[in-house]
């Protein structure tokens, strides 16, 4: 289950990761990067957001959803 946006953990984010479902395998890498940048620029709007604990802070992990793609394209 995805976490809600958390300002405390957000301040400790040291890495980001975007998880792409198989449905987007045919997308060009440049299109994926563009959408990924938009998602991580406004993580509070992401439909599936998770914070993964690391030794140095958190990794913000966003799994791309159809709702995200529709909103940002």
Buried (B, 14 or more C-beta within 10 A) or exposed (E): EBEEBBEEBBEBBEEBEBEEEEEEEEBEEEEBEBBBEBBBEEBEBBBBBBBBEEEEBBBBBBBBBEEBBEBBE
